[in-house]
Amino acid sequence: MKGSDVVIEHVRKSFGDFKALDDVSVGIRKGEFFSLLGPSGCGKTTLLRIIAGFESPEGGAVLLDGRDVSPLPPDARHVNTVFQNYALFPHLSVFENVAFSLRLKKAPESEIKAKVAEYLQLVELQAHAHKKPSQLSGGQKQRVAIARALINEPSVLLLDEPLSALDAKLRQHMLIELDSIHDKIGITFIYVTHDQQEALSVSDRIAVMNAGEVLQIGTPQEIYESPATDFVAKFIGETNLYEADVASVSGETVDLSVDGFGTVKVTATEPPPVGSRVSWTIRPEKVRIGLEEPKSARNGINAIAGVVDEPIYSGFQSKFYVRTPSGLVLKVIKQHADWSDDGPEIAWKDSVWLSFSAEDAYIVEVKR
Amino acid sequence: MSRPATRRRSSFSRSVFVGTIVFLSLPLFVLVLYSFNASKSGSWTGFSLRWYVKLFTDSPQLWRAFGNSAIVALSSALVATVIGTLGAVAVNWYKFRLRAYLRTITFLPMILPEIIIGVSLLIFFSGIGMRLSLFTVFVAHVSFNLPFVFLLVLARLEEFDFSIIEAARDLGASERQTLLKVILPLSMPGIVSGFLTAVTLSLEDFVITFFVTGPGATTLPLYVYSAIRFGVSPVINALSVVMILGTVLLTWSTRNFLKYIAAK
């Protein structure tokens, strides 16, 4: 693996009374595609700007391959940035934009020509070398920005919401392209985004941030399947999140008594003591919905009756809001499979049965 | 907004248009006409180029005044452009206390009546014991030209996303390289129009110059004013025509230059 590892140690930063980063520590491995994910104002961009050198932290350190770079100005760090609004130089052609850092280093003309051609090839923009940024589309500008940042052969590439200015289809396409560029170049990518879908699909690991703190660091699977806090559970994907009391514990299976609802079996690797107040979650796509009561109500399967409050059809899948007699509403997502097992259509006001395995339901936080 | 093409222009708007054009250009037309008048008096006595001949061959005082004006205009515009540009870059680039205050106070000379600036400069120069001369005229012109350059360059800089400065730094440019390779090329149209505005303002200034000029430092507007006090000389008419031509030529070439920069 090329690239550098980046270690953020106890970094603090505030703007006036606003605490942008509150004792943040993150370890990013060599060559990793690492995402900083969180809502706007969570501090992710500030952290990126501290790594780039545009902001200086009030405390803590930023280590690149073990060396503290926090006192260095941006031009002395072996790190380059792809900016949110591209930040291309409007007075220079595509070629000169990409060549900018080589010209600063006074590289020989032949080397500049060869390397710019190589990196324009990487982002498939050879045909546009002579154009001005104003003549390019949004996606092309983004690619120029990427080539310009990579030509310096940085050990870390910082990407600040690079796709947010593109439309949805193009964003999907650029995301795949970014991923393949990462595979080809093999340096460390640090990717800032508020879009959980983007982060889940390309990252090796994700740090979920909120209000200046890192809430959880893990692979996309870990973040999605076992969120560490209520915030992470709600922020990543769609979820059902409820509070309940622990009624009984047997091994890793926990019986929860959900307020005004009854008992639900869930899994916990470290079960909290009986009587604790907890939050628990079940992902909507892990809940099965049907018109008939599930026949084989095995041990560890929760079966719940309810009425469809609102069916939302969206082509390949449907979402149902199902109200149980106690008033609790569960979100359920049903994938439309092939002809063989799509089952009868479920409509508004239908009485339905929901079932889910205790293994798919998790305790997230222990409240007390 | 589109209008039906068939709709007739109202005769009112047409007469306002024609009236405005006549009102604006009739004096100029009379001026041009009389510069070719054979006689010195107000009545037309025939076509002649004698005032042009006199202007170019036999008006040493006028040309000395023109020379003074040219020296002051070019040097004060140059100095004002350098200071104004650097000031605009600093205000745009760095965040410091009193930044907003500095921006506002720089505009002050633009708003204040010229007579106040003239008087205050005169008091200032005599206060520090500086003898009035072409140099004091130069200093005065720099001070009233500065805000225009500052404003024009700042307006240009504010059109750009600030992150291009960070991008330059990120790509390895030092502060100086960022200034030379990104900021100055980008603000060039603002700098050029600032310089030309400064030259124009300096060339035509009468009131402030009147207060701060000293013996032997007569500028062209001051000379024209003193010449006209003894009756309108047709040489001044001829000079005016030459200057109108010069202005048209300068405006035209500036526009082309700015277009050329924008296209580059």
Interface residues (C-beta under 8 A of the other chain):
Chain A: A52 G53 F54 P73 P74 D75 V79 N80 T81 F83 Q84 N85 A87 L88 F89 P90 H91 F100 S101 L104 K105 R148 A149 N152
Chain B: F160 D161 S163 I164 E166 A167 A168 R169 D170 L171 G172 A173 S174 Q177 K181 V182 P185 L186 K264
